């Protein structure tokens, strides 16, 4: 069955399920579920395909686009990216000739990134420490931060990735070469 824009979600789901069962392929089955989950439903009941961009791709492309700045701090909407760094709080991220220490937290409806260009270090203790703090607080402070950010954001930029454009948000416009 060719999959077209006129294929209803029911037909698509049935087709993918039948193919997965016929091949007895659990990987294909879970892939088909992922595919269906990343489709958006139009008002008429037909699917419209939306490419979901990984947040790692947005992070890398933004740092490259801004010529590897000394630091940056931005928000990206959960709805705009696939959260493939889930559970990471403090980690190294190599980009070009630089290494960044990235502080990352989910603050619904955004994911917050703070990146500082620093030498590579072992950040496993820091990562664990931040995870424990978030668990102890039940994530309430990060939720409040995200809700406050919806009112405080004053600037946005578009990050161009190979998979498409993503808008990221800032509390204030940044001076890209500034150290502070």
Buried (B, 14 or more C-beta within 10 A) or exposed (E): EEEEEEBEBEBBBEBBBEBBEEEEEEEBBEEBBEBBEEBEEEEEEBBEEEEBBBBBBBBBBBBBBBEBBBBBBBBBBBEBBBBEBEEBBBBBBEBEEBBBBBBBBBBBBBBBBBBBBBEEEEBEEBBEEBBEEBEEEEBEEBBEBBBEBEEEBEEEBEBEBEEEEBEBBBBEEBEEEEEE
